[in-house]
Amino acid sequence: MKLFVILALIALASSASLDCNQLLTSNGFSSNFNETIAHAIHSMTVEALKTFNPRATERNNVPTVNLDRSSSEKVLPYAPSKPVGDDFSTRSMNLIDSILGEIGNPNDGLGPMWSPVERIAHSFHMWDLWTRIHEVYEEKVQQQQPTDTICSCLLDTKTNGIYKAVQWVSDHYDVGTPITLLNRPIPKLTDESSWKVWKNRLLYYYDDKALFDAASYLYCATKSF
């Protein structure tokens, strides 16, 4: 009897996941929405969430790579607060200060494989991507807001594959410098030639569907604050 109940629950979960995937793809989401969204949120912070809703707090349900790479809990069920200082005059310089000031600290969120310049490139890339996602959020998503059913599908990250994709990123931070979830090798960022590869990878999730995926998810994730 217990085995029957377990199998029935698995079947129901699989059916719900299939229904959600069909719903999302029929409403303009990409077939790999879990990947595009996971990339957009893997290093999300409360400060970045405030871009989408100024009332955002750590009481959110956005799964992220644990900043403490020494922890056995590699993925957090929420986006943490990570404020930037104000010793310098510009936000860009304060961001660089926060990155370089944490080199060698296990709480820097990236692990030991990233060089200082790679850390800067990653952080500035994420803020650049969040800025572009916010533009799509304002231009498209807020004008035609996702339904409650779509939001329910997007926020069920343990079922729809988003959480698993964030876990993939976290696991790979311990052994490399994953810029995408494509599982392709990438050279160390040391010169013009390697930057061309990095730039191409960094821009991979800037296409219209990937931006729409992430903007819709972040609308759903922040609308209730």
Helices and strands as residue ranges (DSSP letters): H 2-26, H 33-41, H 46-52, E 64-65, E 75-76, H 91-100, H 116-136, I 137-141, H 148-155, H 157-160, H 162-173, H 192-202, H 208-222
